[in-house]
Amino acid sequence: MAYYVYLLASDKYGTLYLGVTNDIVRRVYEHKSKVVAGFTKRYAVDKLVWFEIYDDPTSAIAREKELKKWRRNWKIRLIEE
């Protein structure tokens, strides 16, 4: 099974959201349709701008935690690359 670390954005240079999931299609749909109340619904963060694929959840979660410590401009550079 694949696990995904992903970044969503509200607009270019807008609000960013970092998450991890095992079903990226379902999860992006949930963000776009705003079915779950929370950060992404409040700030209209629903555009998938970047993702990485991992084979196990431990690696994906570790990568997510690592990226959450990054500065915003580092995340934007990652998206643009």
Buried (B, 14 or more C-beta within 10 A) or exposed (E): EEBBBBBBBBEEEEBBBBBBBEEBEEBBEBBBEEEEEEEBBEBBBBBBBBBBEBEEEEEBBBBBEEBEEEEEEEBBEBEEE
